[in-house]
Amino acid sequence: MKCPFCGSLDTQVVDSRVSDEGDVIRRRRRCTACEKRFTTFETAEVRMPQIVKQNGQRVEFDREKVRVSFQRALHKRPVPTQLVDEAIDRIVHKVLASGEREIPSRQIGELVMKELAKLDKVAYVRFASVYRSFQDLDDFRDAIQEATKE
């Protein structure tokens, strides 16, 4: 680790501590050249997979886009923000756990629909109607029957 004060590459770790959450290591370091101390933080780098859209374009996974989808479907519905956050966390976890470098956008949409079906049936039907491009009442009827199964 390069010393932020003198630029020397020769530093020593004096103390290491794990954060309360267990996801960060705090290290106190001492520069052997100038004797000054400084702190570094070490975290795991986790990369989200690329999302492959239907037109073949690849984009970065965007948690905010997922949140906007939930907000639109749940507009004026009595669902607490905490439950929405937890649902988004489950989606992100599933995407990360897949271990894939690329995931089709359709798969993200299906995950959103599953979570919406658990949260609010009306929001599920709203989202499904746009996502699956419903053409007639039969499509709505099928989605309602699907929502009531879960």
N, C-alpha and C positions, 0 to 999 in steps of 0.2 A: 504494500500500500504506500503510495506516494505521500510524503508529508505536505500538508497544505500550507505550511509556513515557509519551509526552505526548499522544498521540492526533492529532497533526498528520498531514494527508494528503500533505504534501510530503516525499517521501523519494527518495533516489537509489540506484541500483544501483552498488555499488563493485566487486564481483567476481562472476562467474558461473562455475560448474563443473558439468560433467555427471558423474553417478555412474559408477562402474566398470561397472555393468550397463547404463548408457545409458538408464535409464527415469525418472531423477529429475534435476532441475536445482536445484542449491543456489545461492542468491543471498545475498551479503552486502549489506546495505543500510545507509545512513546517513540519519538524520533531519536535515533542514536546519534545523529549529527548535531541537531540544535537543542535536544533535550526537552522540547515542548511536547505536551500531551494533547491528544484529540480523540474524538469519539467517532466510530463508524457503526453503521447498522447493516446487518446482513438479512436479506429476505429471499425466499424462493421466487424465482421468476416462472410464472405460468402463462403460457401463450394460448389464447383462445384460437380455435380453428377458423379458417377462412369460410365464409358463407358463399355458396355457389348459387347465384340467382337463376331463375328459370331461363333467362336469356344467355346464360353461360358466364356472365360477369362475376368476378370474385370481389368480395368486399370484406372488411373487418367485421367481426361480431360486434354489435353495438347494443349494449344493455339498455340504453335510452330508447332505442327503437322498440324493444320489447315492452318497455314501460309505457310508451305512447300507445301501443296496441291495446294493452290492458286498460289504459285510461279511456280510450275511445269506446271500447266494448262496455266498460263499467260506468259510463257517463250517467249520472243521476241514479246510480244503484247503491244500496246500503251495504257496501263492502269496505271494511276498515283498511287503511293504507298498510298497516302492518301485515295483513294477510296477503296483500298484493306483493309486498316486498319479499315475503317468504316464498310465494309462488315463483317469483322471478329468480330468487336464489336457487330454488330447486331446478329450474330450467338451466341456469348457468352451470350448476353442479353436474347435471346430466350431460351437457355439452362437453364439459371438461373431462368427465369420466369416460366419454366415448373413446378418447385417445386418438381421434381422427384429426388429420391435418385440414381436411375440408368436409363440410357438412352441407347438404342441400337445404336451401331456404325452406322448402316444403316441410322438412323435418322439424325446423324451429316452429313453423306454424302449427304443426300437429301437437307439439309440446305445449304451446300456448293454449290451444283448444282444450287439451286434457286438463290443464290447470283451471281454465275458466269454467269448465263443466263442474269442477269441485267447488268453485267459489260462488257461482251465480248462473242459473240456467238461462236467464234472459240474456246475460252478457255472452254466454256461450253461443246462443242462436244468432245474436247480432254479429259476432265475430265470424262464425261459420258462414253466414249469408254473404258476407263480403269476400271472405277468404276462398270459399268454394264457388263463388259466382252463381248464386241461386237464380234460376230462371222462372220458376213457377211455385205455386203453393205446395206441390208435392215435395219439393226440395225442403221447404220449411217444415212440413209434417215429418219428414224423415229425420231432420235434425232435432226436432222436439222429442221424437221417440228415442233417438240416440241419447239425448241429454237426460231423459228420465230413467234410462237403464242404469246409469252410473251412480 
